[in-house]
Amino acid sequence: MFTRGLKRKCVGHEEDMEGALAGLKTVSSYSLQRQSLLDMSLVKLQLCHMLVEPNLCRSVLIANTVRQIQEEMTQDGTWRSVTPQEAGRAPLDRLVSTEILCRSAWEQEGARPAPGLGDGHVQGPVSDLCPVTSAQAPRHPQSGIWELDGPREDRGGFHKSLDQIFETLETKNPGCMEELFSDVDSPYYDLDTVLTGMVGGARPGPCEGLEGLAPATPGPSSSCKSDLGELDHVVEILVET
Amino acid sequence: MEVESDSHIHMCWQVLSARTKKWPLADIISTVEFNYSGDLLATGDKGGRVVIFQREQENKSRPHSRGEYNVYSTFQSHEPEFDYLKSLEIEEKINKIRWLPQQNAAHFLLSTNDKTIKLWKISERDKRAEGYNLKDEDGRLRDPFRITALRVPILKPMDLMVEASPRRIFANAHTYHINSISVNSDHETYLSADDLRINLWHLEITDRSFNIVDIKPANMEELTEVITAAEFHPHQCNVFVYSSSKGTIRLCDMRSSALCDRHSKFFEEPEDPSSRSFFSEIISSISDVKFSHSGRYMMSRDYLSVKVWDLNMESRPLETHQVHEYLRSKLCSLYENDCIFDKFECCWNGSDSAIMTGSYNNFFRMFDRDTRRDVTLEASRESSKPRASLKPRKVCTGGKRKKDEISVDSLDFNKKILHTAWHPADSVIAVAATNNLYIFQGKIN
């Protein structure tokens, strides 16, 4: 389900090429498995409980696994960039599966419109995981969390925060990674909320001064929206009490 | 069946008490702990409740009691809360219970959820005062003008009532989720540990705690390691240890500095390069660390093994016991279904000669350190009749499966035993299997 196949050249004489194919299969099967593991890890980081803080230990361990895979892939030279056309096809499949996964998780929790807090979290690196997604939930309780034209404002931010996170890998070619995640049009890659929340994207936010981190606020155009979201939330609380 | 009479674990383990319920999720047992005498056993559950069992005194008039454990007290320790600032629920699940040494007739324990620690006093009342002047027996106030004579209230026996009352609430000191609490040997202080910090408290003071370990990086993006467990040394009140998600254990001495960010000792087993995989770090993450009763050793539990360390040797463990090595080839599946993140606890027996930990399929394992033998037992409803004896189980790791063996692929990974406890003196063990509690007694044939 999560495999992204390496393109295999069509070879002619199978008998002659058997040995070579076998070798290729071994190599590519490891690469496939590794890619599958990477994809699985990224999905795991995405899924979170809506109302309860995710487990920090688990998130850190998964993130470390992702880093290890990326390191190895970078050393192999298999950490290739994804062209926009390619990215257009593959992520859609994953988009659906992720949406279904998230929707079922959401339905399990019950459609609780938790007051979505856009920004400005004190404490807790993982606090951002939930608020951003739950901010969307009250507005669209029935549909999936990862909407196709959903959080446009987060995409740019995702792009940057992943860079920050993987910068620590000291990759030979940072440009590769940027390009890999350049297809930020798909909300599948809303990992910014996840990864930012988990390891803390220290981006300027309304509550910057307080410890912990604020979620990704990618650009000036979107910061207004998130501020409004926060204001809504505060008003909601005041009204409810 | 050959029985090793000199083995601490190869006894006839019989069911002493079995509390099996068909309750929903809220009753999943999340912690089990004997008190210092072993007469009381406390359990905490996902619904925030604490249930305390008391051992019946064995006496001639009740020959069938055999020292069974019966419910002594039940109370709601923690309630679900809502953190308005973060828009997140704070789970009421009890993460840990730790008893205080008994100093008077009452019993005290600490119970904690993710954010708040509470000190509970459990006291008995078996007498009732009767003959008050100002109120009737049913509590209604008497009309003062009707009182013509004064009387002295008399204490009369009543049915035993066990009351639990919260004496202290230690809150707002943890940003991250509390995973451990540990009472110090000075009986005045205790520590609480979350993912990134460890705080020191005085039992009398609730509005202040001292931060003694802080591993939070200045830039959270650099976070790669968290604290997984912490415990005070049983005798040296200045020494404690904490374990990490990278498989390391740090021993700290509070006399060296106020902030114990620099450890006194660092315990880590060098990695075997031949068995390295993408899961190496995850399975090396330590889920529990426990000092031996003697204070000379400590034990750490990682995903596949239990290691016993000599406090004087940091380079490698003294012993490594494989809990379920057959899972090593299944790590990818266990990662996929999240089982690889399960946090198993471990415990010592009273004499430190045996250790116990849980596994899957309701199996739990005991290791005898002296004879180097081990046994696998199962805590299940089928074997939960009183005085039923447990039969040793075996997992078939490959090849032809013998009769009574169970193959790795048939294991039920939803039935996990994460919490076990061993009586501080006797051969009595408590095993929590999801929402069922089993207490077994070992008898030497």
Chai-1 contact restraints between the chains, C-beta under 6 A:
chainA,res_idxA,chainB,res_idxB,connection_type,confidence,min_distance_angstrom,max_distance_angstrom,comment,restraint_id
A,L51,B,E89,contact,1.0,0.0,6.0,A-B,restraint_1
A,V52,B,E89,contact,1.0,0.0,6.0,A-B,restraint_2
A,V52,B,E91,contact,1.0,0.0,6.0,A-B,restraint_3
A,E53,B,L88,contact,1.0,0.0,6.0,A-B,restraint_4
A,L56,B,Y176,contact,1.0,0.0,6.0,A-B,restraint_5
A,L56,B,D195,contact,1.0,0.0,6.0,A-B,restraint_6
A,L56,B,V226,contact,1.0,0.0,6.0,A-B,restraint_7
A,C57,B,V226,contact,1.0,0.0,6.0,A-B,restraint_8
A,C57,B,S245,contact,1.0,0.0,6.0,A-B,restraint_9
A,R58,B,F341,contact,1.0,0.0,6.0,A-B,restraint_10
A,V60,B,V226,contact,1.0,0.0,6.0,A-B,restraint_11
A,L61,B,S245,contact,1.0,0.0,6.0,A-B,restraint_12
A,L61,B,I282,contact,1.0,0.0,6.0,A-B,restraint_13
A,N64,B,T224,contact,1.0,0.0,6.0,A-B,restraint_14
A,N64,B,E281,contact,1.0,0.0,6.0,A-B,restraint_15
A,T65,B,F278,contact,1.0,0.0,6.0,A-B,restraint_16
A,Q68,B,F278,contact,1.0,0.0,6.0,A-B,restraint_17
A,A114,B,S87,contact,1.0,0.0,6.0,A-B,restraint_18
A,P115,B,S87,contact,1.0,0.0,6.0,A-B,restraint_19
A,L117,B,S87,contact,1.0,0.0,6.0,A-B,restraint_20
A,H121,B,K86,contact,1.0,0.0,6.0,A-B,restraint_21
A,V122,B,L85,contact,1.0,0.0,6.0,A-B,restraint_22
A,Q123,B,T175,contact,1.0,0.0,6.0,A-B,restraint_23
A,G124,B,T175,contact,1.0,0.0,6.0,A-B,restraint_24
A,P125,B,M220,contact,1.0,0.0,6.0,A-B,restraint_25
A,S127,B,K86,contact,1.0,0.0,6.0,A-B,restraint_26
A,P131,B,S87,contact,1.0,0.0,6.0,A-B,restraint_27
A,Q164,B,E221,contact,1.0,0.0,6.0,A-B,restraint_28
A,I165,B,E221,contact,1.0,0.0,6.0,A-B,restraint_29
A,V199,B,M220,contact,1.0,0.0,6.0,A-B,restraint_30
A,V199,B,E221,contact,1.0,0.0,6.0,A-B,restraint_31
A,V199,B,L223,contact,1.0,0.0,6.0,A-B,restraint_32
A,G200,B,M220,contact,1.0,0.0,6.0,A-B,restraint_33
A,G200,B,E221,contact,1.0,0.0,6.0,A-B,restraint_34
A,A202,B,N219,contact,1.0,0.0,6.0,A-B,restraint_35
A,L213,B,M220,contact,1.0,0.0,6.0,A-B,restraint_36
